Amino acid sequence: MALWKEIGNRLAWLFRRSRFGRELEDEIGFHIQAPADELEQAGLTGAEAQRQARREFGPTLRSREETRSAWQVRWLEGLGSDLRYAARALRRDLALALAAVGSLALGIGANTTIFSVAREALFSQPSCRDPQSLVQISVSGNSWIPMSQYRLLEDAHAFDGLAGMNIQMVVNWRDGNRSYRLAGTRVTDNFFEVTGIPVAMGRPIERGESNVGVITHGFWTKHLGGDPNVVGRTLALDGESYTVVGVLPRDHRMLAGFGFTPDLYLTKDPIEVMLYARLPRGMMRQAAYARLKPICRELDRVYPDVNRKWAKEVRLSEVGGVERLAEDGQEAIPLAAFFGMLVVVTAIVVLIACANVSSLLLARAFTRSREFAIRMSLGGSRARLVRQLLAESLLLALLGTSAGLLLNLWLTRLLSGVHIPTPLPIELVIQPDRMLLAYSVALTFVVTLATGLVPALKGTRAGIGGALKEGGRQAGPAGYTLRNALVVGQLAVSILLLSVGLLFIRNLMYATSFNAGFDTSHTVVATFQAVWGTYTPQKLAGLVDTALERLRALPGVEAASPASAVPLNPFLAFNRPGRPVPAGRGQHSASKVQLQCRGAGLLPNHGDSGSARPRFRGFGSYRGAAGRDSEREPGAAVVRKHQPCGSHPSISEQSRRDGRGHRAEL
């Protein structure tokens, strides 16, 4: 108890010095006045009694210092004193202080901004109730599971709740005479109940409801004009009417992470879902795994599948942080590597700024060598001078970090809520938090040591006699050598960063202007999404044939053909050789058609000798759905001539393996 009382008194001294000072003066006055009154009653005069009482009490200044030392935190008091002296010293050299703070602010601002963006994209916590007890379930090494299997898992009641969602949905919204493609997320009717995602207006989707939806704040403001009466409004989505029951907050973060932000959540059972389970209070993931494993064995019995075993590779992972990044595996590696590269580059920029400030402080320390010599001749130690110089570096680092954080807040406010131009709807919600504060504090100490340690040690190394004889002149060759090394280092690293930046810009220009093998300047791709379950294969083929006939009849259109995927399309998916296609994927791709309209040949004919593009042996152009009988004629494929075969199966072997009798031509 005495220790805690002492700590409390020392902390109270930091914030109530004036009160403690008044109480100390009153106590000292009491200890002097009480003996003086007794001496005066003994026959001494008032003045003689006061003098005698003061002599008996001793030096009051010493008593004040000893009492204050018992209250105050010495190192903190010394640091405050050093910072005040550093502020006065830097105020006399304002140009150096402004240059140093500006350099550090730019480097730290860029670094902390990239840190905030990377943390939000990779490790953000989703907007849900108690994310620690919400887990994502993967069975058979896959995060996706068909709805029939989901129903069996839900009926097992192994957890407090089990919900599913599908983020890979495109929704057609009919608004008057115009149609829009929206990024929709299909969820089970208990999704909001299990996850506890909050809403800003209205209410969440409730169990048993159908044809209702919850919209995001961005969709509400950009497409619906921020209508305050939006709750209860009906939207025509995929040919059906959906009622808006709620609006999500502006800072909503989805469970999928990575800044993915759909336009709306809809209650319509998708074909397959990602699983999220709410663990009972106090249950550890090991116990939840023990509950889930027998249910997965039951899945293997009820839904046998030769391509997968449900009870194998069962995992329960967190819905945020590092575990979510690890759960996504190789798909998240490029994104993590990209942000890691940006953090490293901006860290190098901070080091360049530190080297710049260090060279300024080194020159300033050499000009103050006579001052340091005089202070050491009067009894000051070298350690005390080094501490004072480090205090100046700390003050510059604090000012630079504060200015960098202001720059960070401005930049993140510009980036927050902006739709990033990517194929997926990405919108980051970047807000300052404790991690940013901790990172900034750590960065402040690193910058303090990087900028001030070398100048402090070098500037105070000269002896007293030598510094006084030189009369405060600049240091000798050693000082110039160190400063030259700092300048050379700055130039070398700056040239390296500029080279990397130029290479990046050059590669970006090549990526936008490279020869794709066909005429991209006269090729247009139009995509439409058919509503699930409303088109049979024959009806969809008729729709495609009608669209092709109308497109080919348009003036200036040389040819048109359908495709499920086209080159240079960001949605084009592929699998690495030897990597199996996930079961259940691609079986509904017939409902998505991409029409290629070209004003010049998409694929050049093999007899076109005047074409500079690669020539193909075999057919020279695509044939549309109306140009062949799909029931009798096998499919055709075009492969790259330089594609190495190696140990992979031949094309004919792959064709026989998939059982579709595809013909490959080169």
N, C-alpha and C positions, 0 to 999 in steps of 0.2 A: 504493500500500500504506500509506503514512504517513497518508493521509486516512482510509482505512477503519479504521486502528488508532486514530486520534483519535476517530472516531465511536464505535467500540467502547468506548473508555475513558470517554467521556462518558455512554454508556448504562449502562455498568457502575456509574458513580458514583451513578446514581439508585436502584439497588437494593442497593448495598453501601457505604453511607456510613460506617458504623461501622468497617468494615475499612480503608477508605481513611484515615479519621481516625487510627486506630492506627498505620498505616504512616507517615503524615505526621509524627506526633509522634516516632516512633522515628527517622526520618531527621533531623528538626530536632535532636533530642537528640544524635545521632551527630556532626553538623556542629559542635556546640558543645563536646561532650566531647573530641573528638579534638584540637583546638587547646589546650584547657585542659590536657590531659595533657602536651603538649609544653612549654607554659609552666611547668608545675609541675616538669618535669625540668630546666628552665633555671634554677630557683632561686626562683621565686615560690611563695607559699603557695597552698593549695588554693582558698581564698576569692578571693584576688587573681587567680588563674588563671581561675576561672570568670567573674569580672567582666570581665576583659580579653577573654576569648573571646566573651562575649555582646556587648561593644561592637563587636568586629570583625565579628560575624555580622550585627548590625543588629536592628531590631525583629522579634520573632518573630510578632507579630500580623499585621504586614504580609506576612510570608512565607506565613503560613497563608492569608490572603485571596487573595494572588496565585496560590498553588498551587491553591486551590479554584476560582478563576475559570478556570483552565486546564482543569479537569476538568468542571465543571458546565455545563449548558445554561442560560444566563442568563435567557432569557425564561420558561422553564419553572419555574425557581427563583422568579422574581418572581411568576409566576402562583400558584404554591403559597403563597407568602407572603401574597399578596393574598386568596386564598381562606380562609386561616386567620384573617386579620384580619376578613374579612367574616363568617365563622362566629361569631366572638366578638361582632361588632356586632349581628348578627341575633339572637343568643341574648339580648341585652339587650332586644330588642323582639320577644318571642316571639309576641305576638298578630298583629302584622303579618306575620311570617314564615309562621305557620300559615294565615292568610287567603290570602296570595299563593300558597303551595304548593297549598292546596286548590282555588283557582280554576283554576290551571294544570293540576292533575291531572285535573279533570273534563273540561276542554276537550281536552287532549292525549290522555287515555284514549279519549274518544269518537272523535277523529280517527284515531288509530292503529288502533282497532278496525275502523272502516269501511275504512281502508286495507288491513288484513289480509284482511277479507272480500272486498273488491273484487279484490285481487290473486289470492286463491285462486279466485274465480269466473271471472275473465277471463284470467289469465296463468299459471296453475299449470302446472307440468311434470308430465307423466303418469308413472305408475309403470311404467317399462320400462327395458330395458338400453340404455345409450348413446343417449339420445333425439336427439342431434345427427345420428346417421346413420340415423334412422328418419324417413321422409317420408310425407305423405299425398298421394295421386295423384288429380287431377281430370282427366277427359277430357270433351270436348264441353261444357265449362263446368259439369259436374255431378260431385258427389262420389260419386254412386251409379252402379253398373254391374251389368247382369244377370250371373248366374253363368256363362252360356255364354261371354260375353266375358271374364270373369275367368279362366276355364280357358285361353283362348287366350293371355292375357297371362302367366299363370304358366308355361305350356309354353315360352314364348319364352326363359326363364331370363336375362332382362336384368339382374336384380339378385340379390343373395345370398338373397333371399326375398321372396315376395309373399303377403300374407294379406288376408282380408276379414272384415268383421263387419257385422251389422245390429242396430242398437239399437232399432228401432221394432217390437219384438215383445212381445206379451202372451202369457203362458204360464198355462195352467190347471193348478193343482197340487191333486191329490186326496189329502187327508190324512185317512184314516179315513172318517168320514161327512161331512166338511166339504170344501169346495172354496175355493181362494184364487186370486186373480188376481195374478200376479207379473210384474215387469218383467224380461223375459229378453233376453239378447243372443246371437244365433246367430253362431257364428264358424266359420271353416274349420278343419280339423283341424291345420293348421300355424300357427295364429294365435299360440299361446304360444311356439312355437319361433322365429318371426320377430321378435316384439316383445320377448321376454325378460321378460315380466311375472312377478315373483316370487310365490311362494305361501308362506303361513305354515305350513300343515299339508299333508301328502300330497305330491302332485306335480301339475304342470300337465297339460293335455291333450296327448297325443302324436299324431304323424302316424299316420294309418290307423285311429284309434279312432272309434267311433260310439256313440251313446247313452250318453255320459259327460258330466259337467259339473263345473264348478268354482264353488263358491258364495262369496259375499262374507261378510265378518266380521259385518256387520249381520244378514243372513239367518240365519247360523249361531247367533247369540246370541238373536235375537228369536223365531225360528220353530222352531229345533231345540234351544233350551235350552242352547247351548254344549256339546253332546254331544262328549266327547273322542274317541269312537269313531265319529264321523260319516263318516270316510273308509271307503268301501265300502258305505255305506248306499244303499238304492234309493229313488228318488222317482218317483211316478206323475205325469208331466208330459204334458199333451195326449194322454192315453190310452196313453202308452208309458212304459216303465221306463227310467230313467236312473240311472247309478251315480255317486255323488259320489267324485271322485278327489282333490280338493284344496280348501283354504280360503284365501282371499286375506287379506293383512294388513289390520289395522284402518285404516291410513293409505293404502289403495289409492286411486289416482286414475286414472280411466278416460281412454283416448285421446281420447274425444269432448270432454272438458273440461266447463267450466261447472258442475261439481259433480254431473254426471249419474252416478248410482250404481245400476246394475241389481242385481237379487237374485242372478242366476246367469248363467254363461256355458255355452252348450250347443253340442255338435257336431252340428249339422244344417244342411245347406246351405240358406240362405235363398234367396228369389227374386232379390234383388239385395243388393249389399254395398258398403260403403265400402272403398277400397283403401289398404293400407299396405305400403310397400316398405322393405326393409333395403338400404341402399347398400353396395357393397363398400368395404373400408377404403381411405381416401384419395380416394375418388371425390367430385367436386364435383357440385352439382346441375345445373350446365350440361352436364356430360358425361352425367349420367343422363337429362336431357331429350333429348339427342341420341340416346340409345339408345331411348328410349320413342317418339319421334315416328314412326319407320318402322313400329313395331309397331301404332300407332294407324291408320296408313294401311292396314295389312293387315286391321285390324278393319273398316274401311270397305269393303274388298273382300269379306270373308267374310260380314259382317253388314250389308248395305246398309240404310239407314234414311232415308226421305225427310225425317224430322223432325229428324235430328241427323247431324252429321259427327263421328266419333270423333277425328279428327286435329286438330280445331279447339279452341282454348282449352284446351290441355294445360298443366297446372300441377303443380309439385311444391312443397309447402309444409311447414314444420315442424309437428310435432305439439303444440307448446306455444308459449306466449308470444304476442307481437303478431301473428305470421303466422297463427296459428290463428284469432285474432279477425278478421283481415282476410279469411281464407278463407271464414268464415261470412257475410260481407257484411252485407246489410241485415237479416238475421235477428238479428244480434248488436248492431245499433245501439241498439234500445230498452234492452237490458240494460246496455250500456256507458253510455248516457245516464243511466240510473237511478243507477248507482253513481257516476258523475261528479257528479251533482247532490248525492248524499249526502256525497261528499268535500268539495265546495264549501261545503255548509251547515255541516259540522263544522269546516271551516277558518275560517269566519266566527265560529263559537263560540270557537275558539282566539283569534282577534283580539279578541273581546269580553273574554275573560279577560286578554289582554295589556293592553288599555286599562285594565281595572280595576286590575291590578298596577302599571301605569305611574302612574296617579293616586295610588296609595298611596306609591310611591317618590318621586314629585314632592313630595308634602306632607312626606315625611320629609327630603328634601334641603333644602327651604326652612327647616325647623326646625334644620338643622345648618349654616346659613350662617355663624354665628359661629365654629364649629369649623373650617370650611374657610378662613375669613379668617386665623385664627391660624396654621394650618399653612402657608398661603402666605406669611405674614409671616416665618416661620422658614426660608423657602427652598424650600418645596415649590412645584412648578409646577402650573398648571391641568391640564396633560395627565396628570400623575401622579394628581391627584385624580379626574379623569374615569376613568382606568384602574381606580382603586380602586372607584368606584361601579359600573362595568361588571362588576367581579369579584363584587360583591354580586348584581347581576342574573343573572350566570352561575350563581352558587350556587343562587339561587332557581329558575332554569330547570332546572338539573340535578336538584334535588330534585323539582320538579314533573313533569319527564319521567320520572324513576324511579317516582314514584307513579302516573303515567299508564300506564306500561308494566305495572305490577302490576295496575292495573284492566283493561288490555288482555288480559293473560293470563287473568284471571278470566272476562271476558266471552267471549273466544274459546273457552275451555274449555267454557262453557255452550253456545255455538253449534255447536262442533265435534261432528260425529256425530249431530246432530239432523236428522230428516227435515223439510225445509221443506214446509209444506202447499201444494204446487203440483201440477198435473196430472202432471208428470213426477217420477220419483224423484230428488230433489235432496238431496244430503248433502255438506256441506262439511267438509273435513279441514284445519283451520286450525292451523298450528304456527309458532312464532317462527323466524325465519331471518335471514340477513345483510341482506336488503333491509329488513326491519323495523328492524334496528339502524341501518343507514345512514339511513333515513328519520327515525328518532328523533334521531340526532345532528344532522342538518340542521335538524330542527325545534327543537332546543335552541338552536342559534345564532340562528335567526330569532327565537325568543322572547326571547333575551338582548338583541338589538338593539331589538326592538319594545318591551320593557318598560323598558330601562335607558338607552338613548341619549338620549332627550329629557330625562328627569330629571337625568342627569349633566351635560348641557350647560347646562340652565337653572339648576340648583342651584349651579353654580360660576361663573356669569357675573357675579355682583355683585362690585364692587371691595372691596379690603381695608378702606379707610376707611369706606365706607358700611355694610358689614356689621358692623364693630365699633361704629359709632355707634348702629345699630339695636339692638344688644345681643341679637342672636339672635332678634328678633321675626319674625313671619311676613312673607313677601315681599309686595310691593305688588300693584297691579292686574294687572300682566302675569302673575304666577303664578296669580292667581285666574282670569284669562281662559283660560289654557291648561287648567287643571283643569276649568273649566266646559265647555270644548270637548270634553274627553275624556268627561265625563259625558253631554253631549248626544249625542255620537257613539255611546256605548254604548246609550243609550235608543233612538235612531233605529234602529240595527241590530237590537236586541232586538225592537222592535215589528215590524220587517219580517219577522224570522224567525217571530214568533208569528202574524203575519197569514198567511204562507205555510203554516204548520202548520195553522191553522184552516181555510184553504181546502182543504187536502189532506183533512182530516177531513170537511169538508162534502161534498166530491166523493165520498169513500168512502161516506158515508151515502147520498148520492143513488144511487150505483152499486148499493147493496144494496137500495134501496127504490123504484127507478124503475118506471114503468109499462111492462111488457114487451109489452103488447098482448094478453096472454092471462092467464088466472088461474094464476099460478105457485104460489099457496098450496095449490091442490088438484091439482097436477100432479106425478106421480112418473115418473122415468125409470129403467128397468132395462136394463142392458147385459149382453149375453153374447157371448163370442167363440167362434166355431166353429173346430174344429181344421182346419188347412189340409189340403186334399186328401181329407178324409173325407166331405164333403157335396157332392153335385151340386146345381145350382141348383134342380131339382125337389124334391130331398130337403130342402133348406134351406127352400124355400117351404112344404112340408108341416109342417116343424117350427115355423115362424113361425105358420102358421094354427092349429096345435094350441095353441100358447101363447096366441094371441089369444083363442081360444074359451074357454080356462080363465080367462083374466083377465077377460073380459067377464061370465063367470058369477059372479064373486066379488061378494059384497054390497058396495054402496057404490061400485062402479066404474061410471061412466056410459059411458065409451068407452075404447077402446084401439086404438092403431095403430102400425105399424112405421115406422122411419125409419133412414136411414144416418147422419144428423146432425140434431140438434135445436138450437133457439135457446138461447143462454146456456150452451152446452156448451163447456168449455175445450178440448176436442179438435176443435172445429169448425174446419175449414181453409177458406180461401178464397183466390182469386187476384185481384189487382188487374185492372181493365179493361185490356185490351191486353197483359197478361202471359201468355205461353203456359203451358199446363199441362205440367209436366215429363213427358216420355215415360216410360211404364212405371208411372206412379203411378195409383192409384185403380182399377186393373184387377181387384183382388181384394177390393174393398170389399163384395162381396155376402156375404162370410163374417162380416161384423160387423153386427149388428143391434141397434138401440136401440128398445125398446118404450116408448111413451108411454102412461101410464095416467092418466086424469084423472077427478076427482070432479066437476069443473065443466068447461064447454066449453073446450077448448084454443083453438079458433078459433070466435068467435061467429058465429051465423047472421046473414045480412044483414037478416033481418026482425026481429031482436031489438032493438026500440026502447028497451027499458029498460036495455040494456047501455051502460056508460060507456066500454067499450073500443072501439078502432077497428073499424069494420065493413068487411066485404069484399063486393065485388060478384062473384058467381059462386057457387062451392060454399061451403057453410057448415061443413063438417067433413071430416076425413080419412077416406078409405076404406081399410080394411086389405087385406091380400093376398087374403083370402077374399072381399072385396066386389067384386072386378072380375076380368075376364079379362085378365091382363097380356100375353097373346100378341096380343090383338086391339085392346085399347084403348090409345091412346097415353098417355104420362105427362102430368102436369099440374104446373104451377108457380105459386107465388104470389110476386109481386114487390111492392116497396114503391111506393105511389102517388106519393111525392115523389122517387122515384129519377130524377135527371136523365139524359137520354139524351145530349145534346150531340152529339159527333162519333162516339159509339160505335155499333156496328151495332144495328139494331132487334132485338127479341126474336125475331121470326119469322126474321130473317136468321141469328141465332145458332142457332136451332133447325134451320134447313136446313143450317147449316155442320157441326154435329156429327152430322148424318145420322140422328138418332134420332126425328125427328118429334114432338118434345115440344110440347104445347099450353100456352101461357102464358095465364093468366087473371088479371084484376085486379079 
